[in-house]
Amino acid sequence: MTDTQNPNIVADDVVVSLEYTLTISGEMVDSSENADPIQFIQGKGQIVPGLENALYGMSVGESKQITVAPADGYGEEDPQAVADFPRDEFPSDIPLMPGVELQLKNQDGELLHAYIASIEADTVRLNFNHPLAGKELVFDVTIQSLRQPTAEELDHRHVHLEDDEEEE
């Protein structure tokens, strides 16, 4: 295959342009329907492993429904990844409502993602699991296009979008 030929099937080191709808328990939670398809380099771990593995061998225009178990998606929910914090430790500009996502730094300066699970009179319970952990994910996907990545994209391990668009 020369650099000018586009690949015919999804394989490692191929840029995939994918339209998708994600449903959980029959409820749509995300979709590319009113946006551009997502683009990623296959085999680089840029999407959940269960979805990435199911895309191998698909061709342009092909559609399928892919069910991803929690272990191959965002992982199982870890009951140890929940912690209570004193309510007065939260700045007044943070809306204390269940579902609000927060970014925190631990003592080592690492960025942590959490969401408010519940609020009591004196405490706020934070859940550090991914919001989709423990959930079975159902993707309806269509391959829109396939192409070779540029050398720079391979070196950087992600797609460079045109016109200074931002990646999802």
C-alpha positions, 0 to 999 in steps of 0.5 A, a space after each residue: 500500500 502506498 501513502 496515497 492509498 486509503 486502507 480498506 479495513 480498520 487495522 492498527 495505525 489506521 485513522 478511523 472516522 467513526 459515527 456512533 451512538 452510545 446507549 446504556 440501559 436503553 437510554 442514549 447518553 452520547 452521540 456524534 449525530 449533531 457533531 463531526 464523527 470522532 477520529 482516532 488512530 486504531 490500536 493506540 488505546 484512544 477509545 475503550 478497549 471493547 469498542 476498539 477490538 470490535 472495530 478491527 476488520 470493519 470497512 467504510 460504510 459498514 455499521 454494527 452494534 457493539 456491546 461492551 462489558 464493563 471490564 472492557 469499557 470503563 471498568 467495574 465500579 470500585 467501592 473503595 473509590 468513594 470518599 466523604 469530605 467535610 462540606 465546609 472544605 468546598 469553595 462556595 462557587 462549587 455547586 454542591 449537587 449530585 452529579 457535578 464533576 470535579 477535578 482535584 489534585 491529590 497530595 502528590 499534585 496528580 489530577 483526579 476526576 470525581 463526581 458528587 455522589 451525595 450530599 449530607 448535612 456535614 459531608 459531601 461524598 465524592 465518587 472517583 470511579 468513572 461515571 460509566 464504570 460498571 455499566 454495559 455500553 451499547 454502541 451503534 457505529 458506522 465507519 465513515 472513512 479510513 486513512 493513513 496517519 501522517 508521520 507526525 500523527 503516529 509520532 504524537 499518537 493522536 489525530 491532528 484535525 484540520 483548521 485548528 479544530 479541537 479533538 473530542 
